[in-house]
């Protein structure tokens, strides 16, 4: 393995002295350079007339966490208190947030409302100005609306909220007073600060010009470039495409890892959400794992933790994508081993750590429709929140475009008697673009039940003695809006929040008048209930169906575990190149007839546009490898450039045509797409 540039071992605290967190904090402080203007901006929140809420946002690897570390140290030097929470470490629900905050405030162990009351009281009882810092908030987007409409309104006047993440604040925050909410973007370092950072990292002078030219002020890119340049006295990677800096550097660094145990540890750490010592030991052996962790912990993009290693998300994504593309068999073996290790720990997982277990399992789940719902990778341009009094005309208009008068009356009954069950997707201008109605089986008001025959039948199907079921009564987006699909997707994402908030729920009922609008339901495990799908219970003039998703006795977390279990039950036949499925004799699966230019899905012909047909044909004919976007543009669009969003939109439309088999097209983040010829829906 090439020598890793950086602090000498003697600069670290002696073994056994202090905590890992203390060592990490000290390391961050020594590496930190510049950012004086940004620190001054953040400190404005402590002024008497400063903003109540401050957003700090920037792309991955820009140094947000290091900036927060130094900012909190400056607060302590002024005698002010800060409370730091990492959104990676708590369940993205109000309950999970209060539990994490209460633990930080020294509140005695409690549950539910008791913990909330105790934590809120402790927060209100703090003297002087205090700053509550929440890092990696993009991973807690399910809490965004609650923070905005509930938590912030209850904050004591002396407490400021600082939210740090990759994305700017959602549209809902922009409707607040600019005097109360401020947003700052963390940008690249200038050349002076970039040179100072490299000097602190003891970069050889010969490689500094190449690193500066390549990294363009991106701190994480400089750390990676410094590691990749070790042993390359004439380092010069040219001027890169900014969107591929991390992927290219990570690939070069991985190629240079000559020490087998260290390379194996890094590969294993990149296929999981958290690389625990016990998992790495299961792959390498205890002694080799310890040595590899110590070597990797010296890198600027890998954090040592009490449990093992945490690879920076941008680097982890790039390294995993490289491993998946270059050695898919090794990649799958590692993920299978990670799940087996995680599965063995399941019996000992307590309620407080159940969400962490579920999040780790979701990370291993190779179904974008499910994983993206809980951990969205892109910023959502819509606000999803409880319906307001003035929203009824727009809700009624959307419902009326699909439903009979009886159906609109049912939605009106929910609006009047169970407003908490009605949530809307709102544009940045305040316009309602979509809505959904979700309630629990034990919380349906009598006036609603009296006018809703479908809901009454669902309750008969699910006896009250059983654990409460979730009832998705309606999910609709305006029929004429260009943002129809995006607003609908925002509601689906918000719907997952209810799954997490009700972990003991064993069943979800969902009513729809057009199943073709819900291609994601098949992969999720929904099944149709014919006895609840009769014309007399129709919502509108078209066909009506009621579907049920059984989470099972383990609730939402047990359901996730079963999905991952099924995924790794048997090895994938990676060498397959034909689209004809193993059970094609029964008419199931996908079959592309290139002579007739048509697609059959589970025996039924599905029309494709010429673009969709050519896209599917190219992916299917190269199913043994990852196909990048540039190749697709050349092969399908016959152009040099069309924009990655155009390619992504075409893939989304094709997945919709594949229905329950949408998961056959896998997104390999940072690289492109892979077609799984033998994919079978769960």
C-alpha positions as CSV (number, residue, x, y, z in Angstrom):
1,X,0.0,0.0,0.0
2,X,1.4,3.4,-0.8
3,X,2.3,5.7,2.1
4,X,-0.7,7.8,3.1
5,X,0.2,11.5,3.5
6,X,-1.0,13.1,6.6
7,X,-0.3,13.7,10.3
8,X,2.4,11.5,11.8
9,X,1.3,8.9,14.2
10,X,3.0,10.8,17.0
11,X,0.4,13.6,16.5
12,X,-2.4,11.3,17.6
13,X,-3.3,11.0,21.3
14,X,-1.8,7.9,22.9
15,X,-3.7,4.7,22.6
16,X,-6.5,4.5,25.2
17,X,-6.4,8.3,25.9
18,X,-9.6,10.1,25.3
19,X,-12.6,9.1,23.2
20,X,-12.7,8.5,19.5
21,X,-14.9,11.5,19.1
22,X,-12.3,13.6,20.9
23,X,-9.5,12.4,18.6
24,X,-11.7,13.1,15.6
25,X,-12.5,16.6,16.8
26,X,-8.9,17.4,17.3
27,X,-8.0,16.1,13.8
28,X,-10.7,18.2,12.2
29,X,-9.5,21.3,14.0
30,X,-5.9,20.8,12.8
31,X,-7.1,20.4,9.3
32,X,-9.5,23.3,9.2
33,X,-8.5,26.4,7.2
34,X,-10.1,29.6,6.2
35,X,-14.0,30.0,6.3
36,X,-13.8,33.2,8.4
37,X,-16.7,34.8,6.5
38,X,-18.8,31.7,6.9
39,X,-18.1,31.5,10.6
40,X,-19.1,35.1,11.1
41,X,-22.3,34.5,9.2
42,X,-23.2,31.6,11.4
43,X,-22.5,33.5,14.5
44,X,-25.1,36.0,13.5
45,X,-27.7,33.6,14.8
46,X,-26.6,34.4,18.4
47,X,-27.3,38.1,18.1
48,X,-30.3,39.4,19.9
49,X,-32.0,40.1,16.5
50,X,-30.5,37.1,14.8
51,X,-32.4,34.5,12.8
52,X,-34.3,31.8,14.7
53,X,-33.4,29.2,12.0
54,X,-30.2,29.1,10.0
55,X,-29.6,26.7,7.1
56,X,-26.0,25.8,6.0
57,X,-26.0,23.8,2.8
58,X,-23.4,22.7,0.2
59,X,-22.5,19.7,-1.9
60,X,-21.0,16.6,-0.3
61,X,-17.4,17.0,0.8
62,X,-17.4,20.8,1.0
63,X,-16.6,20.7,4.7
64,X,-19.9,21.4,6.5
65,X,-19.2,19.1,9.4
66,X,-15.7,20.5,10.0
67,X,-17.1,24.0,9.9
68,X,-19.8,23.1,12.4
69,X,-17.1,21.7,14.7
70,X,-15.1,24.9,14.7
71,X,-18.3,27.0,15.0
72,X,-19.3,25.2,18.2
73,X,-15.8,25.6,19.6
74,X,-16.1,29.4,19.0
75,X,-19.5,29.3,20.8
76,X,-17.9,27.5,23.8
77,X,-15.1,30.1,23.9
78,X,-17.8,32.8,24.3
79,X,-19.5,30.9,27.1
80,X,-22.5,29.9,24.9
81,X,-23.9,26.4,24.7
82,X,-24.4,24.3,21.6
83,X,-26.2,20.9,21.3
84,X,-25.1,18.8,18.4
85,X,-27.3,16.1,16.8
86,X,-26.4,13.9,13.8
87,X,-29.5,13.0,11.7
88,X,-27.7,9.7,10.7
89,X,-28.1,8.5,14.3
90,X,-31.8,9.0,15.1
91,X,-35.1,7.8,13.8
92,X,-36.6,10.5,11.5
93,X,-39.8,10.9,13.5
94,X,-40.8,13.3,16.2
95,X,-40.4,10.5,18.7
96,X,-36.9,9.6,17.5
97,X,-35.9,13.3,17.5
98,X,-37.1,13.9,21.1
99,X,-35.3,10.8,22.2
100,X,-32.0,11.9,20.7
101,X,-32.4,15.5,22.0
102,X,-33.4,14.3,25.5
103,X,-30.3,12.1,25.6
104,X,-28.1,15.1,24.8
105,X,-29.7,17.2,27.4
106,X,-29.2,14.5,30.1
107,X,-32.9,13.7,30.4
108,X,-33.6,10.4,32.2
109,X,-34.8,7.6,30.0
110,X,-38.4,8.0,29.1
111,X,-40.8,7.0,26.4
112,X,-43.3,8.8,24.1
113,X,-44.9,11.9,25.5
114,X,-43.0,11.7,28.7
115,X,-39.6,12.0,27.0
116,X,-41.0,14.8,24.8
117,X,-42.2,16.8,27.8
118,X,-38.9,16.2,29.7
119,X,-36.7,17.2,26.8
120,X,-38.8,20.2,26.0
121,X,-38.6,21.4,29.6
122,X,-34.8,20.9,29.7
123,X,-34.5,22.9,26.5
124,X,-36.6,25.7,27.9
125,X,-34.7,25.7,31.1
126,X,-31.3,26.5,29.6
127,X,-29.8,29.8,30.5
128,X,-28.6,32.3,27.9
129,X,-28.4,31.9,24.1
130,X,-28.0,28.3,23.0
131,X,-27.7,26.8,19.5
132,X,-29.2,23.5,18.5
133,X,-27.2,22.1,15.6
134,X,-28.6,19.3,13.4
135,X,-26.1,17.9,10.8
136,X,-26.9,15.8,7.7
137,X,-30.5,16.9,7.7
138,X,-31.0,15.6,4.2
139,X,-31.3,12.2,5.8
140,X,-34.2,13.4,8.0
141,X,-36.4,15.0,5.4
142,X,-39.4,13.1,6.8
143,X,-39.1,15.6,9.7
144,X,-38.9,18.7,7.6
145,X,-42.5,19.7,7.8
146,X,-42.7,18.9,11.5
147,X,-39.7,21.0,12.3
148,X,-41.1,23.9,10.3
149,X,-44.7,23.8,11.5
150,X,-44.4,22.4,15.0
151,X,-41.0,22.3,16.6
152,X,-39.7,25.7,15.6
153,X,-42.9,27.4,16.8
154,X,-42.3,25.9,20.2
155,X,-38.6,26.8,20.5
156,X,-37.8,29.0,23.4
157,X,-36.8,32.5,22.3
158,X,-33.2,32.0,23.5
159,X,-32.6,28.8,21.4
160,X,-31.5,29.0,17.8
161,X,-31.8,26.2,15.3
162,X,-29.0,25.5,12.8
163,X,-29.8,22.9,10.1
164,X,-26.8,21.7,8.0
165,X,-27.1,19.5,4.9
166,X,-26.6,19.1,1.2
167,X,-29.7,20.8,-0.1
168,X,-31.1,24.3,0.3
169,X,-34.2,24.7,2.5
170,X,-37.5,23.4,1.0
171,X,-40.1,25.8,-0.4
172,X,-42.0,25.8,2.9
173,X,-39.2,27.6,4.7
174,X,-39.1,30.3,2.1
175,X,-42.6,31.4,3.1
176,X,-41.4,32.3,6.5
177,X,-40.0,35.8,7.3
178,X,-36.4,36.3,6.1
179,X,-35.7,37.9,9.4
180,X,-36.4,34.6,11.1
181,X,-34.9,32.2,8.6
182,X,-31.5,32.6,7.0
183,X,-29.7,30.3,4.5
184,X,-26.0,30.2,3.6
185,X,-24.3,28.2,0.9
186,X,-20.9,26.7,1.6
187,X,-18.8,27.0,-1.6
188,X,-15.3,26.0,-2.7
189,X,-12.2,27.2,-0.9
190,X,-10.2,29.9,-2.7
191,X,-6.6,29.2,-3.8
192,X,-5.0,30.7,-0.7
193,X,-7.1,28.5,1.6
194,X,-6.6,25.5,-0.6
195,X,-2.8,25.9,-0.4
196,X,-3.1,26.3,3.3
197,X,-5.1,23.0,3.6
198,X,-2.5,21.1,1.5
199,X,0.3,22.6,3.6
200,X,-1.3,21.3,6.8
201,X,-1.6,17.9,5.2
202,X,2.1,18.0,4.3
203,X,1.5,17.6,0.6
204,X,4.7,17.3,-1.4
205,X,5.3,20.6,-3.3
206,X,5.6,18.8,-6.6
207,X,2.0,17.6,-6.5
208,X,0.3,20.8,-5.2
209,X,-0.3,22.5,-8.6
210,X,-1.9,19.4,-10.0
211,X,-4.2,19.0,-7.0
212,X,-5.2,22.6,-7.1
213,X,-6.1,22.4,-10.7
214,X,-8.0,19.2,-10.3
215,X,-9.9,19.7,-7.0
216,X,-10.8,23.3,-7.8
217,X,-11.2,24.2,-4.1
218,X,-13.3,21.1,-3.1
219,X,-11.9,20.0,0.3
220,X,-12.8,16.3,0.0
221,X,-11.5,16.2,-3.6
222,X,-8.2,17.6,-2.3
223,X,-8.0,14.9,0.4
224,X,-8.6,12.2,-2.1
225,X,-6.2,13.7,-4.7
226,X,-3.5,13.9,-2.0
227,X,-4.0,10.2,-1.3
228,X,-4.2,9.3,-5.0
229,X,-1.1,11.3,-5.7
230,X,1.1,9.4,-3.2
231,X,3.9,7.8,-5.2
232,X,3.1,10.0,-8.3
233,X,5.7,12.8,-8.2
234,X,4.3,14.1,-11.6
235,X,0.7,14.0,-10.5
236,X,-1.5,15.7,-13.1
237,X,-5.0,14.5,-13.8
238,X,-5.9,17.5,-16.0
239,X,-9.0,19.6,-15.6
240,X,-11.9,17.3,-14.7
241,X,-15.6,17.3,-15.2
242,X,-16.7,18.7,-11.8
243,X,-19.5,16.2,-11.5
244,X,-17.0,13.2,-11.7
245,X,-14.2,14.5,-9.6
246,X,-14.9,12.2,-6.6
247,X,-15.6,9.1,-8.7
248,X,-12.4,9.4,-10.6
249,X,-10.2,10.1,-7.6
250,X,-11.8,7.3,-5.6
251,X,-11.2,4.9,-8.5
252,X,-7.5,5.8,-8.7
253,X,-7.1,5.5,-4.9
254,X,-8.7,2.1,-4.9
255,X,-6.4,0.9,-7.6
256,X,-3.4,1.9,-5.6
257,X,-4.3,0.0,-2.4
258,X,-1.8,-2.8,-2.7
259,X,-2.2,-4.2,0.8
260,X,-4.9,-6.9,0.5
261,X,-6.4,-6.6,4.0
262,X,-6.7,-2.8,3.8
263,X,-8.3,-3.0,0.3
264,X,-10.7,-5.7,1.5
265,X,-11.6,-3.6,4.6
266,X,-12.3,-0.5,2.4
267,X,-14.4,-2.5,0.0
268,X,-16.4,-4.0,2.8
269,X,-16.9,-0.6,4.4
270,X,-18.2,0.9,1.2
271,X,-21.1,-1.6,0.7
272,X,-22.7,-0.9,4.0
273,X,-24.2,2.1,5.7
274,X,-22.0,1.7,8.9
275,X,-18.9,-0.5,8.9
276,X,-18.8,-2.0,12.4
277,X,-15.7,-3.6,13.8
278,X,-17.6,-6.9,14.2
279,X,-18.6,-7.0,10.5
280,X,-15.1,-6.2,9.3
281,X,-13.7,-8.8,11.7
282,X,-16.1,-11.4,10.2
283,X,-14.6,-10.7,6.8
284,X,-10.9,-10.3,7.7
285,X,-10.4,-11.7,11.1
286,X,-10.1,-9.6,14.3
287,X,-6.4,-8.8,14.1
288,X,-6.4,-7.9,10.4
289,X,-9.5,-5.8,10.8
290,X,-8.0,-3.8,13.7
291,X,-4.9,-3.1,11.6
292,X,-6.9,-2.1,8.6
293,X,-9.1,0.2,10.6
294,X,-6.1,2.0,12.1
295,X,-4.5,2.5,8.6
296,X,-7.7,3.7,7.0
297,X,-8.6,6.0,9.9
298,X,-5.6,8.2,8.9
299,X,-7.3,9.3,5.7
300,X,-9.2,12.6,5.6
301,X,-12.3,11.0,4.1
302,X,-12.8,8.2,6.6
303,X,-13.9,8.8,10.1
304,X,-13.0,6.4,12.9
305,X,-16.0,5.7,15.1
306,X,-16.6,3.8,18.3
307,X,-18.2,1.1,16.2
308,X,-15.7,0.9,13.4
309,X,-15.4,3.2,10.3
310,X,-17.6,5.7,8.6
311,X,-16.6,6.4,5.0
312,X,-17.6,9.9,3.6
313,X,-20.9,9.3,1.7
314,X,-19.6,10.8,-1.5
315,X,-16.5,8.6,-1.4
316,X,-18.5,5.5,-0.3
317,X,-20.9,6.0,-3.2
318,X,-18.1,6.3,-5.7
319,X,-16.1,3.3,-4.4
320,X,-19.2,1.1,-4.2
321,X,-20.1,2.1,-7.8
322,X,-16.6,1.2,-9.0
323,X,-16.7,-2.1,-7.2
324,X,-20.2,-2.9,-8.5
325,X,-19.1,-2.1,-12.1
326,X,-15.8,-3.8,-12.0
327,X,-16.6,-6.9,-9.9
328,X,-20.3,-7.4,-9.5
329,X,-19.9,-10.9,-8.0
330,X,-17.6,-9.6,-5.3
331,X,-19.9,-6.7,-4.7
332,X,-22.9,-8.9,-4.2
333,X,-21.0,-11.4,-2.0
334,X,-20.0,-8.5,0.3
335,X,-23.6,-7.2,0.6
336,X,-24.9,-10.7,1.2
337,X,-22.4,-11.2,4.0
338,X,-23.3,-7.8,5.4
339,X,-27.0,-8.7,5.5
340,X,-26.2,-12.1,7.1
341,X,-24.2,-10.3,9.8
342,X,-27.0,-7.8,10.3
343,X,-29.6,-10.5,10.4
344,X,-27.8,-12.3,13.2
345,X,-28.0,-9.2,15.4
346,X,-31.7,-8.7,14.9
347,X,-32.9,-10.7,17.9
348,X,-30.9,-8.5,20.2
349,X,-32.0,-5.2,18.7
350,X,-34.1,-3.1,21.2
351,X,-36.8,-0.6,20.2
352,X,-34.4,2.4,20.6
353,X,-32.1,1.0,18.0
354,X,-34.7,-0.5,15.7
355,X,-34.7,2.4,13.2
356,X,-30.9,2.1,12.8
357,X,-31.3,-1.6,12.0
358,X,-34.0,-0.8,9.5
359,X,-31.9,2.0,7.9
360,X,-28.9,-0.4,7.6
361,X,-31.2,-3.0,6.0
362,X,-32.7,-0.4,3.6
363,X,-29.2,0.5,2.5
364,X,-28.7,-3.1,1.4
365,X,-32.0,-3.3,-0.4
366,X,-31.6,-3.1,-4.2
367,X,-35.0,-1.7,-5.0
368,X,-34.8,2.0,-5.7
369,X,-38.6,2.5,-5.4
370,X,-38.4,1.5,-1.7
371,X,-35.0,2.9,-0.7
372,X,-35.5,6.2,-2.3
373,X,-38.8,6.6,-0.5
374,X,-37.1,6.6,2.8
375,X,-33.7,8.1,1.8
376,X,-34.4,10.4,-1.2
377,X,-31.2,11.5,-3.0
378,X,-32.6,14.6,-4.6
379,X,-34.2,17.8,-3.2
380,X,-38.0,17.9,-3.3
381,X,-39.3,21.1,-4.7
382,X,-42.7,20.7,-3.0
383,X,-44.0,21.2,0.6
384,X,-46.1,18.4,1.9
385,X,-48.0,19.4,5.0
386,X,-51.4,19.2,6.7
387,X,-54.3,20.7,4.8
388,X,-55.4,24.3,5.7
389,X,-58.9,25.7,5.8
390,X,-58.4,27.6,2.5
391,X,-57.2,24.4,0.7
392,X,-60.6,22.8,0.3
393,X,-61.6,24.3,-3.1
394,X,-58.4,23.0,-4.7
395,X,-58.7,19.6,-3.0
396,X,-62.3,19.3,-4.2
397,X,-61.3,20.3,-7.7
398,X,-58.6,17.6,-7.9
399,X,-60.9,15.0,-6.4
400,X,-63.8,16.0,-8.7
401,X,-61.6,15.4,-11.8
402,X,-61.5,11.7,-10.8
403,X,-64.2,10.9,-8.3
404,X,-68.0,10.7,-8.3
405,X,-69.9,13.2,-6.2
406,X,-70.1,10.5,-3.5
407,X,-66.3,10.2,-3.6
408,X,-65.8,13.9,-3.2
409,X,-68.2,13.9,-0.3
410,X,-66.1,11.3,1.5
411,X,-63.0,13.5,1.1
412,X,-65.0,16.4,2.4
413,X,-66.0,14.4,5.4
414,X,-62.3,13.8,6.2
415,X,-61.5,17.4,5.6
416,X,-64.2,18.5,8.2
417,X,-63.9,15.8,10.8
418,X,-60.3,14.4,10.5
419,X,-58.2,17.2,9.1
420,X,-55.0,15.6,10.4
421,X,-55.6,12.8,7.9
422,X,-55.5,15.1,4.9
423,X,-52.1,16.2,3.6
424,X,-51.3,18.3,0.5
425,X,-48.3,18.8,-1.8
426,X,-47.9,22.5,-2.2
427,X,-45.8,24.4,-4.7
428,X,-43.5,27.2,-3.7
429,X,-46.3,29.6,-4.6
430,X,-48.7,27.9,-2.2
431,X,-50.8,26.1,-4.8
432,X,-52.1,22.7,-4.0
433,X,-50.9,20.2,-6.6
434,X,-51.7,16.9,-5.0
435,X,-53.2,15.4,-1.8
436,X,-53.6,12.2,0.0
437,X,-55.8,10.9,2.9
438,X,-54.4,8.5,5.4
439,X,-55.8,7.4,8.7
440,X,-55.4,4.7,11.2
441,X,-58.2,2.1,11.6
442,X,-58.7,3.0,15.3
443,X,-58.9,6.8,14.6
444,X,-61.8,7.0,12.0
445,X,-64.4,9.5,13.3
446,X,-68.0,8.3,13.2
447,X,-69.2,11.0,10.8
448,X,-66.6,9.8,8.2
449,X,-67.5,6.1,8.8
450,X,-71.2,6.9,8.3
451,X,-70.7,8.2,4.7
452,X,-67.7,6.0,3.6
453,X,-68.9,2.5,2.6
454,X,-65.4,1.5,1.5
455,X,-63.8,2.4,4.8
456,X,-66.5,0.4,6.6
457,X,-65.7,-2.7,4.6
458,X,-62.0,-2.3,5.3
459,X,-62.6,-2.2,9.0
460,X,-64.7,-5.3,8.7
461,X,-61.8,-7.0,6.9
462,X,-59.4,-5.9,9.7
463,X,-61.0,-6.6,13.1
464,X,-60.4,-3.9,15.8
465,X,-58.7,-6.5,18.0
466,X,-55.8,-6.7,15.7
467,X,-53.0,-4.1,15.7
468,X,-54.2,-0.8,14.0
469,X,-54.0,-0.8,10.2
470,X,-53.2,2.2,8.0
471,X,-55.9,3.2,5.5
472,X,-54.8,5.1,2.4
473,X,-58.2,6.4,1.3
474,X,-57.1,8.6,-1.6
475,X,-53.9,9.7,-3.3
476,X,-54.4,12.1,-6.3
477,X,-52.5,14.8,-8.2
478,X,-54.0,17.4,-10.4
479,X,-54.7,16.0,-13.9
480,X,-53.5,19.0,-16.0
481,X,-50.4,20.1,-14.2
482,X,-46.9,19.6,-15.7
483,X,-45.7,18.8,-12.2
484,X,-48.3,16.0,-11.8
485,X,-45.8,13.1,-11.4
486,X,-43.4,15.1,-9.1
487,X,-46.2,16.2,-6.8
488,X,-47.6,12.7,-6.7
489,X,-44.1,11.4,-5.8
490,X,-43.7,14.0,-3.0
491,X,-46.9,12.6,-1.5
492,X,-45.7,9.0,-1.7
493,X,-42.4,10.0,0.0
494,X,-44.4,11.7,2.8
495,X,-46.6,8.7,3.1
496,X,-43.5,6.7,4.2
497,X,-43.2,8.9,7.2
498,X,-46.4,7.3,8.6
499,X,-44.9,3.9,8.2
500,X,-42.0,4.9,10.5
501,X,-44.2,6.7,12.9
502,X,-46.4,3.6,13.4
503,X,-43.8,0.7,13.5
504,X,-46.3,-1.8,15.0
505,X,-48.8,-1.4,12.1
506,X,-49.2,-4.8,10.5
507,X,-51.2,-3.8,7.4
508,X,-51.8,-1.0,4.9
509,X,-55.0,-0.8,2.8
510,X,-54.9,1.4,-0.3
511,X,-57.8,2.3,-2.6
512,X,-57.3,3.3,-6.2
513,X,-59.4,3.8,-9.3
514,X,-56.5,3.0,-11.7
515,X,-53.8,0.5,-10.8
516,X,-51.8,1.6,-13.9
517,X,-51.0,4.8,-12.0
518,X,-49.2,2.8,-9.3
519,X,-46.4,0.7,-10.9
520,X,-44.5,0.8,-7.6
521,X,-47.1,-1.2,-5.7
522,X,-46.1,-4.6,-7.2
523,X,-42.4,-4.4,-6.0
524,X,-43.7,-3.2,-2.6
525,X,-45.7,-6.4,-2.1
526,X,-49.3,-5.2,-2.5
527,X,-52.0,-7.7,-3.3
528,X,-55.5,-7.0,-4.6
529,X,-58.5,-7.8,-2.3
530,X,-61.4,-8.8,-4.7
531,X,-64.0,-8.6,-2.0
532,X,-63.2,-4.9,-1.5
533,X,-63.0,-4.2,-5.2
534,X,-66.6,-4.2,-6.3
535,X,-68.4,-1.6,-8.5
536,X,-70.7,-0.5,-5.6
537,X,-67.7,0.8,-3.8
538,X,-66.1,2.7,-6.7
539,X,-64.5,6.0,-6.1
540,X,-65.3,7.3,-9.6
541,X,-66.6,6.2,-12.9
542,X,-63.7,4.0,-13.8
543,X,-62.6,0.6,-12.5
544,X,-61.9,0.4,-8.8
545,X,-59.5,-1.7,-6.8
546,X,-58.4,-2.1,-3.1
547,X,-55.0,-3.3,-2.4
548,X,-53.4,-4.6,0.8
549,X,-49.8,-4.6,1.9
550,X,-49.2,-7.0,4.8
551,X,-46.2,-5.9,6.9
552,X,-46.6,-9.0,9.1
553,X,-46.1,-9.5,12.8
554,X,-42.8,-7.5,12.8
555,X,-44.5,-4.4,11.4
556,X,-42.7,-2.1,9.0
557,X,-39.2,-3.2,10.1
558,X,-40.1,-6.9,9.8
559,X,-41.4,-6.2,6.3
560,X,-38.1,-4.5,5.3
561,X,-36.1,-7.5,6.6
562,X,-38.2,-9.9,4.6
563,X,-37.6,-8.0,1.4
564,X,-33.8,-8.1,2.0
565,X,-34.1,-11.8,2.9
566,X,-35.8,-12.5,-0.4
567,X,-33.2,-10.5,-2.3
568,X,-30.3,-12.5,-1.0
569,X,-32.0,-15.9,-0.9
570,X,-30.2,-17.2,-4.0
571,X,-27.2,-16.0,-6.1
572,X,-28.0,-13.8,-9.1
573,X,-27.2,-15.2,-12.5
574,X,-25.1,-12.3,-13.6
575,X,-23.9,-14.0,-16.8
576,X,-27.5,-14.2,-18.3
577,X,-27.9,-12.0,-21.3
578,X,-31.4,-13.0,-22.6
579,X,-34.5,-11.2,-21.4
580,X,-36.5,-14.4,-21.5
581,X,-37.3,-15.2,-17.8
582,X,-36.8,-18.6,-16.2
583,X,-40.6,-19.1,-16.0
584,X,-41.3,-17.8,-19.5
585,X,-43.2,-21.0,-20.3
586,X,-46.0,-19.7,-18.0
587,X,-46.0,-16.3,-19.6
588,X,-44.5,-14.6,-16.6
589,X,-41.7,-12.0,-16.6
590,X,-40.4,-9.8,-19.5
591,X,-40.0,-10.8,-23.1
592,X,-38.8,-8.4,-25.8
593,X,-39.6,-9.4,-29.3
594,X,-37.1,-7.5,-31.4
595,X,-38.6,-8.7,-34.7
596,X,-42.0,-7.3,-33.9
597,X,-40.6,-4.4,-31.7
598,X,-42.9,-5.1,-28.8
599,X,-42.7,-6.0,-25.1
600,X,-44.7,-8.5,-23.1
601,X,-44.9,-8.1,-19.3
602,X,-46.2,-11.2,-17.5
603,X,-47.8,-12.3,-20.8
604,X,-49.6,-9.0,-21.6
605,X,-48.4,-6.8,-24.4
606,X,-47.2,-3.4,-23.4
607,X,-46.8,-0.6,-26.0
608,X,-43.4,1.1,-26.1
609,X,-42.4,4.3,-27.9
610,X,-39.4,3.9,-30.3
611,X,-37.2,5.6,-27.8
612,X,-38.3,3.3,-24.9
613,X,-37.8,0.2,-27.2
614,X,-34.3,1.2,-28.2
615,X,-33.4,2.0,-24.6
616,X,-34.6,-1.3,-23.3
617,X,-33.0,-3.2,-26.1
618,X,-29.6,-1.6,-25.5
619,X,-29.7,-2.2,-21.7
620,X,-30.9,-5.8,-22.2
621,X,-28.1,-6.6,-24.7
622,X,-25.5,-5.4,-22.2
623,X,-26.9,-6.9,-19.0
624,X,-23.5,-8.3,-17.9
625,X,-22.2,-4.8,-17.1
626,X,-23.1,-1.2,-16.2
627,X,-24.1,1.0,-19.1
628,X,-23.2,4.6,-18.5
629,X,-25.3,7.6,-19.6
630,X,-22.8,8.7,-22.2
631,X,-23.0,5.3,-23.9
632,X,-26.9,5.4,-23.8
633,X,-26.9,8.9,-25.4
634,X,-24.7,7.7,-28.2
635,X,-26.5,4.4,-28.8
636,X,-30.1,5.5,-28.3
637,X,-30.3,9.3,-28.9
638,X,-27.5,9.2,-31.5
639,X,-26.2,12.5,-30.2
640,X,-23.2,13.8,-28.3
641,X,-25.2,15.3,-25.4
642,X,-28.8,15.4,-24.3
643,X,-28.5,16.1,-20.6
644,X,-28.5,13.5,-17.8
645,X,-32.0,14.6,-16.7
646,X,-33.3,13.6,-20.1
647,X,-31.8,10.1,-19.8
648,X,-33.2,9.7,-16.2
649,X,-36.7,10.8,-17.3
650,X,-36.6,8.2,-20.2
651,X,-35.6,5.5,-17.7
652,X,-38.4,6.5,-15.3
653,X,-41.0,6.3,-18.1
654,X,-39.6,2.9,-19.1
655,X,-39.7,1.5,-15.6
656,X,-43.4,2.5,-15.4
657,X,-44.1,0.4,-18.5
658,X,-42.3,-2.5,-16.8
659,X,-44.8,-2.4,-13.9
660,X,-43.9,-4.9,-11.1
661,X,-40.6,-5.6,-13.0
662,X,-39.4,-2.0,-12.7
663,X,-36.6,-3.2,-10.5
664,X,-35.0,-5.0,-13.4
665,X,-33.4,-1.7,-14.3
666,X,-31.0,-0.8,-11.5
667,X,-29.5,2.6,-11.0
668,X,-25.8,2.4,-10.2
669,X,-25.2,5.9,-8.8
670,X,-22.4,7.8,-10.3
671,X,-22.0,5.4,-13.2
672,X,-25.3,4.5,-15.0
673,X,-27.7,1.6,-15.3
674,X,-27.6,-2.2,-15.2
675,X,-30.3,-4.5,-16.5
676,X,-31.0,-7.6,-14.5
677,X,-32.2,-10.2,-17.0
678,X,-33.3,-12.7,-14.4
679,X,-35.0,-10.2,-12.1
680,X,-38.2,-11.5,-10.4
681,X,-40.5,-9.2,-8.3
682,X,-40.6,-10.0,-4.6
